[in-house]
């Protein structure tokens, strides 16, 4: 509908006059606050999660299937503490309210959080989408190129590869 020049989406659009490409993959893991783990002890099996408050999305507000990842961890798991905001979920986890799933780019950046259950990792993707009629507008083209370069440089840095030339 041309309501926006560029959209970053959790799922690849399946229809419409759009130019879409994968921007990047990202991983999600389970995290808990160090203080929470010091109080409750280690969590070594997926089944151990059932004895802890889980933090996640409000089921009725999940607008994309890609956000429904608690079921990916173990069938029947449900969030006890819920928010429609990943930032609020992050704050609840960091405050020691329970265990939750965070993108690694959030969880790994906070030294007060500990990733738990290393065998549990979820992968998702961000998709970059523009309307085909506006994709070649100079400001859209420059922004898309800048964002793709920024993401590529960040991925190279994280992987220890040489940075791509600008």
Secondary structure, 3 states (H helix, E strand, C coil): CCCCCEEEECCCCCCCCEEEEEEEEEEEEEEEEHHHHHHHCCCCCHHHHHHCCEEECCHHHCCCHHHCCHHHHCCCCCCCEECCCHHHHHHHHHCCCCEEEEEHHHHCCCCCEEEEEEEEEEEEEEEEEEECCCCCCHHHHHHHHHHHHHHHHHHHHHHCCCCCCC
